[in-house]
Amino acid sequence: MLIKRLLILVLCFVSISLTVAQPDGVSDARFERLARGVNLPFWFWYAPDDLDTRFSDTDFALIRDLGFTFVRVPIDLGFVMDIESEDLLNREHLAAIDRGFERLLDHDLAILVDIHSTSLADSDASNYSGALENPEFVTVFTRFWQSFARYLADERGYDPETMFFGPMNEPVFVDDPTVWPPIQEALLTAIREVAPDHTLIATGAYWSNIDTLIELTPLTDPNIVYDFHFYEPFVFTHQGAEWGPEDVWPLRNVPYPSSPEVVEPLLDGLPDNARDTLAWYGSENWDESDLAARIAIVAEWGQANNVRLICSEFGVYGTYAPADDRVEWIRQTRSLFELYGIGWAMWEYDDAFGLVTRADNGDPIPDEAVIDALGLTLP
């Protein structure tokens, strides 16, 4: 344990030199808009019947008053793309998206536009990561994004200082992750042709994890921010998540930090795969030093390549996680991002990973402990 604590101190010292990179393509002022964010799913992704009432002005005012600088807006490809349209855009749904964007901008919230794939086989939303392994779909997807970017940047004229383009959420490419980088390069090049000033978001394969991001060779375009998602250790952050791997489905009340002693009472009665996974988690003694070591890897890559970094998703599924442990994981992870000068966006606002719950009348009820863990203050 002492060695782990010393490692944290070493990493903190190293971080002083990791936060000084000033890439020419993304100014300090623009990158500051990506400092603190929250995701707004179940709006244009798994869209409700009434798009205009999904979030109220009270929600947006609270988000801004808490100190968030931006929101990430997941959008289902099937919601915004119309394969029968000449420009591949669904104009009716674009109008609804614009109404939402204008309301966010009126509350001084920058927007990260996220065309959001999901890898769930039984999902009603677009699972287009697998389709990107088909060159014919890559062509369609690139045409769509060029039309969409032209619409946002030119036709609508959204300000590059307050709108960022994230073309692909969590590409997978399980069989061969090296297929993704050239697709991404061609995609971002096509977007750049019609949106010369907007900052673009690049990411790695395998669900945007750290290990595939640091294998990327950064593009020559300097106006790109490099993104990763962080849910480590998955055993803790996704315990009980029915959409996750089968070995996390039965898990309940899994603590953080971990040790063999704290997980031992939870092992009885679990299926073999869940028992083995939980025992492994205990044996690894996960704590803050492990989070620091993982995040230091991507921070060092960013420094070595002189690029800006953001983590556009991190969080803990709160349905079964011990509340205090969830808060502590969020606090440690957010603090490490800020230590290394990495922008962040929590997943998400008002569902099981959320920042707020809802009163009977729909008003948001902030979780004060989570807000404090995010380094924010209730207005």
C-alpha positions in Angstrom: 0.0 0.0 0.0 2.9 2.4 0.8 4.4 1.7 -2.6 1.0 2.6 -4.3 0.8 5.9 -2.4 4.4 6.8 -3.4 3.4 6.0 -7.0 0.6 8.6 -6.7 3.0 11.2 -5.5 5.4 10.4 -8.4 2.6 10.6 -10.9 1.4 13.9 -9.5 4.9 15.3 -9.8 5.2 14.1 -13.4 1.8 15.7 -14.2 3.3 19.2 -13.7 5.1 18.8 -17.0 2.3 17.0 -18.7 -0.2 19.9 -18.7 1.9 22.5 -20.4 1.4 21.5 -24.0 -0.2 24.3 -26.0 -1.1 22.9 -29.5 -1.5 25.6 -32.1 -4.7 24.1 -33.4 -6.9 24.3 -30.2 -6.5 27.5 -28.2 -6.6 27.6 -24.5 -9.9 29.5 -24.5 -11.5 26.9 -26.8 -10.2 23.9 -24.9 -11.5 25.5 -21.7 -15.0 25.1 -23.0 -14.3 21.3 -22.8 -13.2 21.4 -19.2 -16.3 20.1 -17.4 -19.2 18.4 -19.1 -22.1 16.1 -18.7 -23.8 13.8 -21.2 -27.5 14.2 -22.2 -28.6 10.8 -23.5 -32.2 9.7 -24.1 -33.0 12.9 -26.0 -31.9 12.4 -29.7 -30.6 8.9 -28.8 -33.3 6.6 -27.7 -35.5 9.6 -28.5 -38.7 10.2 -26.4 -42.0 11.1 -28.0 -41.7 14.8 -27.1 -38.2 16.0 -27.9 -38.9 19.6 -26.8 -39.8 18.7 -23.2 -37.1 16.0 -22.6 -35.0 18.6 -20.8 -36.4 21.9 -19.4 -34.7 25.3 -19.2 -34.5 24.5 -15.4 -32.2 21.6 -16.3 -30.0 23.7 -18.5 -29.8 26.5 -16.0 -28.8 24.1 -13.3 -26.1 22.5 -15.5 -24.6 25.9 -16.2 -25.0 27.2 -12.7 -23.2 24.2 -11.3 -20.2 25.2 -13.3 -20.4 22.8 -16.3 -18.9 24.4 -19.4 -20.3 22.0 -22.0 -22.7 19.2 -22.7 -22.2 16.1 -24.9 -25.3 15.4 -26.9 -25.6 11.8 -28.1 -27.5 11.5 -31.4 -28.6 8.2 -33.0 -27.4 8.0 -36.5 -30.8 6.5 -37.5 -32.5 9.6 -36.1 -30.6 12.2 -38.1 -29.7 10.3 -41.3 -32.2 9.7 -44.1 -30.8 7.3 -46.6 -33.5 8.4 -49.2 -32.5 12.0 -49.0 -30.1 13.5 -51.5 -27.9 14.9 -48.7 -28.7 11.9 -46.4 -30.1 14.3 -43.7 -33.5 14.0 -42.0 -34.6 17.6 -42.1 -37.5 17.2 -39.7 -35.3 15.8 -37.0 -32.6 18.3 -37.7 -35.1 21.0 -36.9 -35.7 19.4 -33.5 -32.0 19.1 -32.9 -31.5 22.8 -33.8 -34.2 23.8 -31.3 -32.3 21.9 -28.6 -29.0 23.3 -29.6 -30.2 26.9 -29.5 -31.6 26.4 -26.0 -28.3 25.0 -24.8 -26.3 27.9 -26.4 -28.8 30.4 -24.8 -27.6 29.0 -21.5 -24.0 29.5 -22.4 -23.3 25.7 -22.7 -20.9 24.6 -25.4 -22.0 21.5 -27.3 -20.1 18.3 -28.3 -22.1 16.8 -31.1 -21.9 13.0 -30.7 -23.2 10.6 -33.3 -23.7 7.7 -30.9 -23.4 4.1 -31.9 -24.2 1.3 -29.5 -22.8 -2.2 -29.6 -25.9 -3.8 -28.1 -27.2 -6.5 -30.4 -30.8 -6.0 -29.3 -30.7 -2.2 -29.3 -33.3 -0.1 -31.0 -30.6 2.5 -31.6 -28.1 2.3 -34.4 -25.4 -0.2 -34.0 -23.2 1.1 -36.8 -19.8 0.3 -35.5 -20.0 -3.2 -37.0 -21.3 -1.7 -40.2 -18.1 0.4 -40.5 -16.2 -2.8 -41.3 -18.1 -2.8 -44.6 -16.4 -0.4 -47.1 -19.7 0.4 -48.7 -21.1 1.7 -45.4 -17.9 3.6 -44.7 -18.6 5.6 -47.9 -22.2 6.3 -46.9 -21.2 7.2 -43.3 -18.5 9.6 -44.6 -21.0 11.2 -47.1 -23.5 11.6 -44.2 -21.0 13.3 -41.9 -19.8 15.7 -44.6 -23.4 16.7 -45.2 -24.1 17.0 -41.5 -20.9 19.0 -40.8 -21.7 21.3 -43.7 -25.2 21.8 -42.3 -23.9 22.7 -38.8 -20.9 24.7 -39.9 -22.1 26.5 -43.0 -25.9 26.4 -43.3 -26.6 26.9 -39.6 -23.3 28.7 -38.9 -22.7 27.3 -35.4 -19.7 29.0 -33.8 -16.5 26.8 -33.7 -15.8 28.2 -30.2 -18.9 26.6 -28.8 -19.6 23.5 -31.0 -17.4 20.5 -31.4 -17.9 17.5 -33.7 -17.6 13.9 -32.4 -18.1 11.7 -35.5 -18.0 8.3 -33.8 -18.8 7.0 -30.3 -16.9 3.9 -29.2 -15.8 2.2 -32.4 -15.3 -1.4 -31.7 -13.4 -3.5 -34.4 -12.8 -6.4 -32.1 -11.3 -8.6 -34.8 -8.8 -6.0 -36.0 -8.6 -2.6 -34.3 -6.1 -1.4 -36.9 -8.9 -1.1 -39.4 -10.3 1.9 -37.6 -7.5 4.5 -37.8 -7.5 4.9 -41.6 -11.3 5.1 -41.6 -11.2 7.8 -39.0 -8.5 9.7 -40.9 -10.6 9.7 -44.1 -13.7 10.7 -42.2 -12.1 13.6 -40.4 -10.5 14.8 -43.6 -13.9 14.8 -45.3 -15.4 16.8 -42.4 -12.5 19.2 -42.4 -13.2 20.1 -46.1 -16.6 21.6 -45.1 -15.9 22.7 -41.6 -12.4 24.3 -41.7 -12.6 25.9 -38.2 -14.4 23.5 -36.0 -12.5 21.3 -33.6 -13.0 17.6 -34.3 -12.9 14.7 -31.9 -10.8 11.6 -32.6 -10.8 8.3 -30.6 -9.4 4.8 -30.6 -11.1 1.4 -31.2 -12.3 -1.1 -28.6 -15.0 1.2 -27.2 -12.7 4.2 -27.1 -10.4 2.8 -24.5 -7.0 4.1 -23.5 -4.9 1.3 -25.0 -6.1 1.8 -28.5 -6.0 5.6 -28.3 -2.3 5.5 -27.5 -1.6 3.3 -30.4 -2.9 6.0 -32.8 -0.5 8.2 -34.7 -2.0 11.7 -34.3 -3.2 13.3 -37.5 -1.4 16.2 -39.1 -4.5 18.3 -38.6 -3.7 20.3 -35.3 -7.4 21.2 -34.7 -8.3 17.8 -33.1 -8.9 16.8 -29.5 -8.3 13.1 -28.7 -11.0 11.3 -26.7 -11.1 8.2 -24.5 -13.7 6.7 -22.2 -12.9 5.5 -18.7 -14.9 3.0 -16.7 -12.1 1.1 -14.9 -12.3 -1.2 -13.1 -15.4 -2.3 -15.0 -16.3 -4.8 -12.3 -17.0 -1.9 -10.0 -18.4 0.7 -12.4 -20.8 -1.6 -14.2 -21.8 -4.0 -11.5 -25.3 -5.3 -12.2 -25.5 -3.6 -15.6 -27.8 -5.9 -17.6 -26.3 -4.7 -20.9 -22.7 -5.5 -19.9 -20.9 -8.9 -19.9 -22.6 -11.8 -18.2 -20.0 -11.9 -15.5 -21.1 -8.5 -14.1 -24.8 -9.1 -14.3 -25.2 -10.8 -10.9 -22.8 -8.4 -9.0 -24.2 -6.2 -6.2 -22.7 -4.0 -3.5 -19.2 -4.5 -4.9 -16.9 -2.1 -3.0 -14.2 0.3 -4.1 -11.3 0.2 -3.2 -10.9 -3.6 -3.5 -9.1 -6.3 -1.6 -9.5 -10.0 -1.2 -11.0 -9.4 2.2 -13.7 -7.0 1.2 -15.0 -9.1 -1.8 -14.8 -12.5 0.0 -18.3 -12.2 1.7 -19.8 -11.5 -1.7 -18.5 -14.6 -3.5 -20.9 -17.2 -2.2 -23.8 -18.1 -4.5 -22.4 -16.3 -7.6 -22.2 -18.1 -11.0 -18.6 -19.3 -11.7 -17.8 -16.6 -14.2 -19.0 -13.8 -11.9 -17.3 -15.3 -8.9 -14.0 -15.6 -10.8 -14.3 -12.0 -12.0 -15.1 -10.6 -8.5 -12.2 -12.7 -6.9 -9.8 -11.3 -9.6 -11.0 -7.7 -8.8 -10.3 -8.3 -5.1 -6.9 -9.7 -5.7 -5.9 -6.7 -7.8 -6.4 -4.3 -4.8 -7.8 -1.6 -7.0 -7.4 1.9 -5.5 -6.5 5.5 -6.5 -3.0 4.6 -7.5 -4.3 2.2 -10.1 -6.6 4.9 -11.5 -3.6 7.3 -11.5 -1.4 4.8 -13.3 -3.9 4.2 -16.1 -4.7 7.8 -16.6 -1.0 8.7 -16.6 -0.5 6.4 -19.6 -2.8 8.5 -21.8 -1.6 11.8 -20.3 2.0 10.9 -21.2 0.9 10.0 -24.8 -0.8 13.3 -25.1 2.3 15.2 -23.9 4.6 13.2 -26.2 2.4 14.0 -29.2 1.5 17.6 -28.2 -2.2 17.0 -28.4 -5.2 17.9 -26.2 -7.2 15.2 -24.4 -10.7 14.7 -23.2 -12.5 11.9 -21.5 -16.1 12.3 -22.8 -17.5 9.4 -20.7 -16.8 8.3 -17.2 -19.0 7.3 -14.3 -20.4 4.5 -12.2 -23.8 2.7 -12.6 -25.5 3.7 -9.4 -28.2 1.1 -9.1 -26.2 -1.5 -7.2 -22.9 0.3 -6.3 -22.3 1.4 -2.7 -23.2 5.1 -2.8 -20.2 6.3 -0.9 -17.8 4.2 -2.9 -19.3 5.5 -6.2 -18.8 9.1 -5.0 -15.2 8.4 -4.1 -14.4 6.8 -7.4 -15.9 9.8 -9.2 -14.0 12.2 -7.0 -10.6 10.4 -7.6 -11.1 10.0 -11.3 -12.3 13.6 -11.9 -9.4 14.9 -9.8 -6.9 12.9 -11.9 -8.3 14.3 -15.1 -7.9 17.8 -13.9 -4.4 17.0 -12.5 -3.3 16.0 -16.0 -5.2 18.8 -17.8 -7.7 16.4 -19.4 -11.2 17.7 -20.2 -14.1 15.5 -19.0 -17.8 14.7 -19.3 -19.6 12.6 -16.8 -22.0 9.9 -18.1 -24.7 11.2 -17.5 -27.3 13.7 -16.2 -30.5 12.0 -14.9 -30.5 8.2 -15.3 -28.8 5.4 -13.4 -25.3 6.9 -13.8 -26.7 10.3 -13.1 -26.1 13.6 -11.4 -29.8 14.3 -10.6 -33.0 12.4 -9.8 -36.4 13.7 -10.7 -39.2 15.0 -8.3 -42.8 14.0 -9.0 -43.2 17.2 -11.1 -40.1 16.4 -13.1 -37.8 19.0 -11.5 -34.2 17.9 -11.1 -33.0 17.0 -7.6 -29.2 17.3 -7.5 -27.1 14.6 -5.8 -25.0 16.9 -3.6 -22.4 14.2 -2.9 -21.8 13.6 -6.6 -21.7 17.3 -7.3 -19.1 17.8 -4.6 -17.1 14.8 -6.0 -17.1 16.6 -9.4 -15.6 19.6 -7.7 -18.7 21.7 -8.3 -20.9 23.7 -6.0 -24.7 24.0 -5.8 -25.8 27.5 -6.8 
